[in-house]
Amino acid sequence: MNIIDELEWRDAINQQTDAEGLRELTNQKSVSLYCGVDPTGDSMHIGHLIPFMVLKRFQLAGHRPVILIGGATGTIGDPSGRQSERSLQTLEEVQANVDALTNQMKKLFITEGDNQIRMVNNYDWTHKINVIEFLRDYGKNFSLNSMLAKDVVASRLESGISFTEFSYQILQSLDYLHLFQNEDVQLQIGGSDQWGNITSGLDLIRKKEGAEAKAFGLTIPLMLKADGTKFGKSAGGSIWLDPKKTTPFEFYQFWANTDDRDVVKYLKYFTFLSKEEIDELAEKVQTEPHKREAQKKLAEEMTRFVHSEEMLEQAKRITAALFSGDIKSLTADEIEQGFKEMPTFEATQESKNIVDWLVDLGIEPSKRQAREDITKGAISMNGERVTDVNFEVTSNEAIGGRFIIIRKGKKNYSLVKMS
């Protein structure tokens, strides 16, 4: 299957500058292509992954991807999707983010001995250009009328846009020209909001290299959930790739809780499963939705890809323990992941009567209520029911010497940290 055919089957193409020409080119030869990300933070979130998964598909089809980290454009700020000016970061902050994203990209997309995916930083060629060269050699090739007509700029004219952000499309166009001339790159891909920047780059290439220069652009559709809300958000905020920001368990749960209406689309976008495998899972969504096999497979594939097989197994262990109530089977680190969003209390290591302990922490409102819940069997500690009001809570109860999990009723969990 031609890579373009595969992307069309996966519904991963929004716009192309020359669909027929790109299909012909990818049939004829191995193509170099690129996608970029600006270092606005020290981690990508799952929304950033979408175009890079497409980039990886090109590699698997025999093409030669280039990942661009925007060390230069990141100091300016892409106005796309914004209604106000971005707060500029210091050069030191940008560089720290460049280092973090570079390591993240290498972990995700470059295996040992893999020389097919190249990584570049646009600061390397942009910082050498002085302001006179920028205006004469590049700015002269851009029509103000054309720049103002771009959606990303037009949407900002009423609220205002600085010359700094206005010039972003020139810098990104310069990137495409540099990679076309020096890395044989003939295709740029990006999200749908990058269409204006991509077409500006193609215009610059043709002005510099001639109208017959073979260069192309392709964008990926904006992804929305079935309910119309933005993809990639949870109640706690963005789903980050950095395990310190979003734990592997939280990451796994995000995908496992995917709506039936979205799961097949996500399987197509984010996994490398074959058409046959995805069609089979799609059938099970229709015939056996209660088993949630498609969601489980999606969660497994994504957690393995972003984190590791080990972290996937850990996330599955936490999930199984929470479902069964077998809390003692978890390590302290696994409890920290699984109960991160639970109500959290702190207790000292000294032994104390269970009734007093629950009231002092604030888990129970009164001693009377605590005694009633305990005698009725409504209180569990680390998965085991406590029915003795004279029970003494000691540091020995803490898993890994750090945590005690209290369940009140069927669903109300509390995490107690032992100080």
Secondary structure, DSSP 8 states (H G I E B T S, - for coil): --HHHHHHHTT---EES-HHHHHHHHHHS--EEEEEE--SSSS-BHHHHHHHHHHHHHHHTT-EEEEEE-TTGGGT---TT-SS------HHHHHHHHHHHHHHHHHHH--TT--SSEEEETHHHHTT--HHHIIIIIGGG--HHHHHHSHHHHTTTTT---HHHHTHHHHHHHHHHHHHHHS-EEEEEEEGGGHHHHHHHHHHHHHHH-TT---EEEEE---B-TTSSBTTEETTEE-BSSTTTS-HHHHHHHHHT--HHHHHHHHHHH----HHHHHHHHHHHHH-GGG-HHHHHHHHHHHHHHT-HHHHHHHHHHHHHHHHT-GGGS-HHHHHHHTTTS-EEEE-SS-EEHHHHHHHHTSSS-HHHHHHHHHTT-EEETTEE---TT-EE-GGGSBTTTEEEEEETTTEEEEEEE-
